[in-house]
Amino acid sequence: MKNQIIPLAPESYQRHLLHTQERTWAETNCYVDLWIELLHSWGLEPLAALPFTLTIDFEGDQWTFFKFPLADLYELYGLDVQELAIWKRVIDHVEEQVILGRPVLVELDSYYLPDTVGTAYQRAHTKTTVAVNAIDVQNHWLGYFHNQGYFQLQGDDFINIFNLHLETDALPLPPYVEFVKRRSRPLRTGDELVQQSLGLLRNHLNLLPEENPFEKFKTRFARDLDWLTNEPLDVFHKYSFTTLRQVGACFELLATYLNWLQQHRISGLEPAQQAFSELSNGAKTLQFNLARAVARKKILDLSSLSEMAERWQSAMSHLRSAVHEL
């Protein structure tokens, strides 16, 4: 029996504009991208929930794996996200929550996710998070949000992704799983939603990194370069994903958010919006130059990181001043 929360079909699914417009970074990370599409499919505007992108920081060996704060999702949309305790088979919990009308966010192996064909599907075992919207256990079928869209899998992929071929005592450690409950409450739209989002923006301005993250990154990046240029290409891809892709994709979302506010007649944001867009593009350029340096075993010029540090400082100053005037 097929159980489905939101009536969707992969072949006719219409993605949010964040995933249809031409972007510098086509994908951000699995958690943010699936939430963009889940909110969109519920008729909610994910752009309003992007103030958290302000707070990305360099964490020592990586940039923040940025995610929608659960408190923000509750504040804006009345979505109550809770961890799901796994004490039975994962598939049993997923089916039960979907029947109750609650999407399930579960860590799965991309090796069995057909939407990753060309990258991980049937090629590499990598952890990723999907949001399950529909499931048919008897017929081995799953409908899920992942990355930029809505997809389905079935047959052997279904059996393998839920380890149905294994005995109970041979199962791996259970994944991290969350479920989403929608609380009954009036939802703001239009100017009211914008004002609510501005409240979140003010909160996140109080949570900025205490030190300039680009200065910290430059110091660590300079140390990593000698090591990185002697590693195989797959190590470069992992390093790039946790550093340049995270910061670049995050600041592109932040620039898009500020543009959304300007479209709703919030003034004074253009200098910051432009600066964050330049930071995003700068991370993309640096990623390309890093790939070339690693491939050719060449020295990489890091002067652009000093410029990015100055741009970050200026952008945050402009944004603080603009928001204070609102």
ROBA-607334 format. One record per residue (C-alpha): z, x, y. Coordinates in steps of 0.1 Angstrom, whole numbers, padded with zeros to 4 digits, always signed. Layout:
N
ZXY ...
//
This chain:
326
+0000+0000+0000 -0010+0013+0034 +0018+0014+0060 +0008+0021+0096 +0026+0021+0129 -0001+0023+0155 -0035+0008+0144 -0057+0038+0146 -0088+0052+0128 -0097+0089+0130 -0134+0082+0134 -0129+0060+0165 -0099+0077+0180 -0100+0083+0218 -0080+0114+0228 -0061+0118+0260 -0079+0134+0290 -0058+0165+0285 -0077+0170+0252 -0112+0159+0263 -0117+0176+0297 -0129+0212+0297 -0097+0233+0296 -0091+0271+0298 -0068+0267+0268 -0082+0240+0244 -0048+0238+0226 -0013+0246+0236 +0010+0245+0206 +0013+0220+0177 +0044+0203+0190 +0032+0197+0226 -0003+0187+0216 +0008+0161+0190 +0033+0146+0215 +0005+0143+0241 -0015+0122+0217 +0014+0102+0203 +0025+0092+0238 -0011+0084+0247 -0016+0062+0216 +0015+0042+0226 +0000+0035+0260 +0024+0060+0278 +0013+0087+0303 +0022+0121+0289 +0014+0138+0323 +0046+0124+0337 +0067+0143+0312 +0053+0178+0320 +0079+0191+0346 +0096+0211+0318 +0066+0235+0319 +0083+0251+0349 +0110+0267+0328 +0089+0289+0305 +0104+0324+0302 +0099+0356+0284 +0123+0357+0256 +0123+0393+0246 +0097+0394+0218 +0078+0362+0228 +0073+0337+0256 +0091+0304+0252 +0076+0281+0225 +0076+0253+0251 +0083+0218+0240 +0089+0184+0255 +0127+0181+0260 +0140+0152+0240 +0162+0140+0269 +0131+0138+0291 +0112+0117+0265 +0142+0093+0264 +0145+0092+0302 +0109+0084+0308 +0099+0063+0278 +0130+0053+0259 +0120+0074+0229 +0150+0084+0208 +0141+0114+0187 +0165+0123+0159 +0166+0148+0131 +0160+0134+0097 +0183+0146+0069 +0163+0155+0038 +0182+0146+0007 +0154+0131-0014 +0117+0141-0016 +0102+0145+0018 +0075+0119+0011 +0102+0093+0003 +0118+0097+0037 +0084+0098+0055 +0073+0065+0039 +0106+0047+0046 +0106+0057+0083 +0069+0047+0088 +0077+0013+0072 +0105+0010+0098 +0079+0017+0125 +0091+0052+0134 +0066+0081+0135 +0078+0111+0116 +0074+0146+0129 +0073+0170+0099 +0066+0206+0093 +0037+0210+0069 +0014+0237+0056 -0019+0240+0074 -0036+0251+0042 -0038+0215+0032 -0046+0200+0066 -0084+0193+0068 -0084+0192+0106 -0078+0230+0106 -0110+0237+0087 -0125+0270+0099 -0090+0285+0107 -0063+0277+0082 -0075+0249+0059 -0079+0264+0023 -0076+0298+0039 -0041+0305+0052 -0006+0292+0046 +0008+0286+0081 +0036+0262+0093 +0027+0235+0117 +0041+0202+0129 +0023+0168+0126 +0034+0133+0135 +0028+0109+0106 +0016+0075+0118 +0003+0060+0085 +0009+0066+0048 -0003+0051+0015 +0017+0068-0012 +0000+0050-0041 -0035+0060-0030 -0025+0095-0017 -0035+0090+0019 -0020+0101+0052 -0029+0094+0089 -0014+0119+0113 -0014+0134+0148 -0020+0171+0150 -0032+0194+0177 -0058+0176+0198 -0063+0144+0178 -0057+0119+0151 -0067+0127+0115 -0064+0118+0079 -0060+0135+0046 -0061+0123+0010 -0063+0132-0027 -0053+0167-0037 -0044+0177-0001 -0018+0148-0001 -0004+0159-0034 -0001+0195-0024 +0012+0190+0011 +0041+0170-0002 +0046+0192-0034 +0041+0162-0056 +0029+0185-0084 +0063+0203-0085 +0094+0194-0104 +0125+0187-0083 +0142+0220-0092 +0111+0239-0082 +0107+0224-0047 +0108+0248-0017 +0134+0245+0010 +0129+0212+0028 +0111+0213+0062 +0125+0204+0096 +0118+0167+0102 +0124+0143+0131 +0118+0106+0135 +0111+0086+0167 +0128+0053+0176 +0116+0032+0205 +0144+0017+0224 +0139-0017+0241 +0139-0010+0278 +0117-0017+0308 +0092+0011+0313 +0081+0023+0347 +0045+0026+0356 +0025+0036+0388 +0045+0048+0417 +0078+0041+0399 +0068+0064+0371 +0058+0091+0396 +0092+0089+0413 +0110+0091+0379 +0089+0122+0370 +0098+0138+0403 +0134+0134+0394 +0127+0154+0363 +0109+0180+0384 +0139+0184+0406 +0161+0189+0375 +0138+0215+0360 +0136+0234+0393 +0173+0241+0387 +0165+0256+0353 +0140+0283+0363 +0144+0318+0347 +0170+0339+0364 +0146+0369+0364 +0109+0370+0370 +0095+0366+0335 +0063+0385+0342 +0083+0416+0352 +0102+0414+0319 +0070+0408+0300 +0052+0438+0316 +0080+0462+0305 +0080+0450+0269 +0042+0447+0268 +0038+0483+0278 +0061+0493+0249 +0042+0471+0224 +0007+0484+0232 +0008+0516+0212 +0022+0498+0182 -0002+0469+0185 -0034+0490+0188 -0027+0504+0153 -0021+0470+0136 -0047+0448+0119 -0064+0420+0137 -0042+0392+0123 -0012+0409+0139 -0030+0408+0173 -0036+0370+0168 +0000+0364+0161 +0012+0385+0190 -0013+0368+0213 -0003+0333+0202 +0034+0339+0209 +0028+0356+0242 -0004+0351+0262 -0014+0318+0247 +0020+0302+0253 +0023+0313+0289 -0014+0306+0297 -0014+0271+0281 +0019+0262+0296 +0009+0271+0332 -0024+0252+0328 -0004+0221+0319 +0019+0227+0349 -0012+0230+0372 -0026+0198+0358 +0008+0181+0363 +0009+0191+0400 -0027+0179+0404 -0016+0145+0389 +0012+0143+0415 -0013+0150+0443 -0035+0122+0430 -0005+0099+0435 -0002+0110+0472 +0025+0136+0467 +0017+0163+0493 +0024+0200+0498 +0018+0210+0462 -0016+0226+0465 -0005+0262+0470 +0017+0261+0439 -0009+0242+0419 -0035+0268+0427 -0012+0297+0418 -0003+0283+0384 -0039+0277+0377 -0046+0314+0385 -0017+0324+0363 -0032+0305+0334 -0067+0321+0340 -0050+0355+0343 -0034+0351+0309 -0068+0342+0294 -0084+0373+0309 -0056+0395+0298 -0059+0381+0263 -0096+0390+0262 -0089+0425+0275 -0062+0430+0250 -0084+0420+0221 -0110+0445+0233 -0085+0472+0238 -0071+0467+0203 -0105+0467+0187 -0116+0498+0205 -0082+0516+0205 -0084+0518+0243 -0057+0520+0269 -0051+0486+0287 -0046+0484+0324 -0014+0463+0331 -0017+0461+0368 -0027+0424+0366 +0008+0416+0353 +0023+0429+0385 +0000+0406+0404 +0010+0377+0381 +0046+0384+0388 +0041+0382+0425 +0020+0350+0421 +0048+0334+0400 +0074+0343+0426 +0053+0329+0454 +0044+0297+0435 +0080+0289+0427 +0090+0294+0463 +0062+0271+0475 +0071+0245+0450 +0108+0245+0458 +0100+0241+0495 +0075+0213+0488 +0099+0193+0465 +0127+0198+0490 +0106+0180+0516 +0099+0150+0495 
//
